[in-house]
Every structure is written in structure tokens, then in C-alpha cells.
Amino acid sequence: MQSQTQPPGRIALSVGFGAGRVIFLLVMGVLLVLTSAALGAMIGLIFTLGSSSAAAAVTAGVFAATAFVCMTLLLFFAVRRAAWVDGSVLAVRGFRTRSVDLVEARSVTVTSKGQSAARRVPLILVTGPRGTIRLPLRRRGGALIAPAEMHLLATTLSAGRCPGAAEAVAWLRALAVHPHTPFS
């Protein structure tokens, strides 16, 4: 799963939003901004009883600007969300990029979050010298990452000799073969 825009050795993991979801969010964002502007104009006209179109314009601008800022932040996060493996280094990018060399990792933990078994998100937590990174094993759409990616993670984690690495490797390999395994 190597892209032409990635440096050699860097293998992307499918944990972020796909292009289709980003385009959908962009279209919905434009509609939200337009709807917010119309709602702001109506509220401005109601409060001024139609006597001041300037107040309606200001209210419309405030509503539209608020919606624009919210959608921009959401799209920024959606586009930036990524994870990759580069040699023995696992990197996860959200608002900032965190990486851990799995050879130097202090611990690896496999856990999950979520209320119901159907929506439970399996996570790998890797603690290194500079902190802990969280790698969700579900795409934003809800599906688990591909079995080939789980095997890649297992192979990369097998280089680590820290507590929990061997268990995480066995769990990832089992999950790649049987994706409906309970995550708790």
C-alpha cells in the first residue's frame, strides 16, 4: 500500500478519512456556511424588526464565520489524520505528528474503546522515550484496517523487546486472520 508521493520505506496505514469522505465534508461545510448565513440574516431581521439590514448582515456574517471556522478545523483534522510505518518507526499524525521507534519502545498495550462491541475501536498504545502514541485500528468509516496492514504492524512490532510487544504481535496476527475477534 505504498503511494508515489511517499518517501521510500514509508508505508501508509489506512486510519484516516478517504478522499470521498473529505469531499463529502467539504460540500456539507459549504452548505452549513450558507445555511448559517441565511439563519443569521433571518435572526438579524427579526431582532431589528426589518428596520436595519446592516444588523442582519452583521448577524449573518457572525453565524457564517462561526460555521466556517468549525468546518475548517474539522476538514483540517480530517485531511491531516494519518499513520505510517517507516522501518521500525511508527508515526501517527493528528493535529501534530508523534512517532516512536519500536526498537526503543518502553511498552506496548493493546486495548479498545467504545461502548458496544459493534462500535468498539481496537487501539495499540506504544510508549516510547518521548511519550505515548495511540494507533486506532479502525478507519474513520468504521471498518478495521486491512489484514495486510495488521501483518505489517505485527512484523514491525516484533522488532521491539519491550513489555507487551509479543502479546500485541500475536493479537494483531490473530485479528488479521479473524477480524471478528472480540477486542476486549
C-alpha positions in Angstrom: 0.0 0.0 0.0 2.7 2.4 -0.9 1.9 5.8 -2.5 4.0 7.5 -5.1 4.1 10.7 -3.0 5.7 8.9 0.0 9.4 8.6 0.6 10.8 5.1 0.1 10.3 2.8 3.0 7.3 4.7 4.3 4.2 2.6 4.2 0.8 4.3 4.9 -1.8 2.8 7.1 -5.5 3.4 6.3 -6.6 5.1 9.5 -7.7 8.5 8.3 -10.6 9.7 6.2 -10.7 8.7 2.5 -10.9 11.3 -0.3 -14.6 10.6 -0.8 -15.3 11.4 2.9 -13.2 14.6 2.7 -15.2 15.8 -0.4 -18.5 15.0 1.3 -17.4 17.0 4.4 -16.3 19.9 2.1 -19.7 20.0 0.4 -21.5 19.7 3.7 -19.3 22.5 5.1 -20.3 24.9 2.2 -24.0 24.1 2.8 -23.6 24.6 6.5 -21.9 28.0 6.0 -24.6 29.1 3.6 -27.4 27.9 5.9 -25.8 29.6 8.8 -25.6 32.9 6.9 -29.3 32.7 6.0 -30.2 31.8 9.5 -28.1 34.7 10.8 -29.8 37.1 8.4 -33.3 36.0 9.4 -32.4 36.3 13.1 -30.9 39.8 12.5 -34.0 40.9 10.6 -36.3 39.5 13.4 -34.5 41.3 16.2 -34.4 44.6 14.3 -38.0 44.1 13.0 -36.7 44.6 9.5 -35.6 48.2 10.1 -31.8 47.6 9.9 -30.4 45.5 7.1 -26.9 46.3 8.4 -27.7 44.4 11.7 -29.0 41.5 9.7 -25.8 41.5 7.6 -23.6 41.5 10.7 -25.5 38.7 12.3 -25.4 36.7 9.1 -21.6 37.3 9.0 -21.1 36.1 12.6 -23.1 33.0 12.0 -21.3 32.2 8.8 -17.9 32.9 10.2 -18.6 30.6 13.2 -19.7 27.8 10.9 -16.7 28.4 8.6 -14.2 28.2 11.4 -15.8 25.0 12.7 -15.8 23.3 9.3 -12.2 24.5 8.6 -11.0 22.8 11.8 -12.9 19.6 11.1 -11.5 19.5 7.5 -8.0 20.2 8.7 -8.2 17.3 11.1 -9.8 15.0 8.5 -7.1 15.7 5.9 -4.2 15.5 8.3 -5.2 12.3 10.1 -2.7 9.6 9.0 -0.4 6.9 10.3 2.5 5.2 8.7 5.4 2.8 9.3 8.9 3.8 8.2 11.4 1.0 9.0 11.0 0.4 12.8 9.3 3.8 13.4 5.5 4.1 13.8 4.1 7.6 13.3 0.6 8.9 13.9 -0.5 12.3 12.8 -3.5 14.2 14.1 -3.1 17.9 14.9 0.6 17.1 15.4 2.8 14.1 14.5 4.0 11.7 17.1 6.4 8.9 16.4 8.0 6.1 18.3 10.9 3.9 17.2 9.5 0.4 18.1 13.0 -0.9 18.9 13.3 1.8 21.7 9.7 1.5 22.9 9.2 1.0 26.6 5.8 -0.7 26.4 3.1 -1.8 24.0 -0.5 -2.2 25.1 -3.5 -3.5 23.2 -6.8 -2.1 24.3 -10.1 -0.9 23.0 -12.5 2.0 23.4 -16.2 2.3 22.8 -19.5 1.3 24.5 -20.8 -1.5 22.3 -19.0 -4.5 20.8 -20.2 -3.4 17.3 -18.5 0.0 17.6 -15.5 -0.9 19.7 -12.3 0.5 18.3 -9.2 -1.6 19.0 -6.1 0.5 19.9 -2.4 0.0 20.1 -0.7 2.2 22.7 3.1 2.5 22.3 5.1 4.2 25.0 8.5 5.5 24.0 11.1 7.9 25.3 9.0 10.9 24.1 5.6 9.8 25.3 2.7 7.5 24.2 1.1 7.3 20.8 -2.4 5.8 20.1 -3.0 4.0 16.9 -6.7 3.2 16.3 -7.1 0.1 14.2 -10.3 1.2 12.6 -10.7 3.6 9.7 -12.8 6.7 10.2 -15.6 5.0 8.3 -15.8 2.1 10.8 -14.0 -0.8 9.1 -10.9 -2.4 10.5 -7.6 -1.6 8.8 -6.6 -4.2 6.1 -5.2 -7.6 7.2 -2.0 -6.8 5.3 -1.6 -3.6 7.4 -2.1 -5.6 10.6 0.6 -8.1 9.5 2.9 -5.2 8.7 2.3 -3.7 12.2 2.9 -7.2 13.8 6.2 -7.6 11.9 7.3 -4.1 12.8 6.3 -4.6 16.5 8.2 -7.9 16.6 11.4 -5.8 16.5 10.5 -4.4 19.9 11.6 -6.3 23.0 9.5 -4.2 25.5 6.7 -5.5 27.7 3.6 -6.2 25.7 5.2 -6.4 22.3 5.0 -10.2 21.9 1.3 -10.1 23.0 0.5 -7.3 20.6 2.2 -9.2 17.8 0.2 -12.3 18.5 -3.1 -10.3 18.8 -2.5 -8.4 15.6 -1.8 -11.6 13.7 -4.9 -13.3 15.1 -7.1 -10.2 14.3 -5.8 -10.2 10.7 -6.9 -13.8 10.3 -10.2 -13.5 12.3 -11.3 -9.8 12.1 -14.5 -10.5 14.2 -12.4 -11.4 17.3 -13.7 -9.5 20.4 -11.4 -6.6 21.1 -11.6 -6.6 24.9 
